[in-house]
């Protein structure tokens, strides 16, 4: 398994999370989520950025 030091989870790790309005939890691949959200950070509101910082995401 290949893991980058600057990633919060090993490549391919999937996490089940509860989504608003959904009965069943959805599976999210964390490495893909981080890769997808990094280039979009400049479009996040200040509230969303603060939520990411509080949840421990260092690059927020």
Secondary structure, 3 states (H helix, E strand, C coil): CCCCCCCCCCCCCEEEECCCCCCCCEEEEHHHHHHHHHCCHHHCCHHHHHHHHHCCCCCC
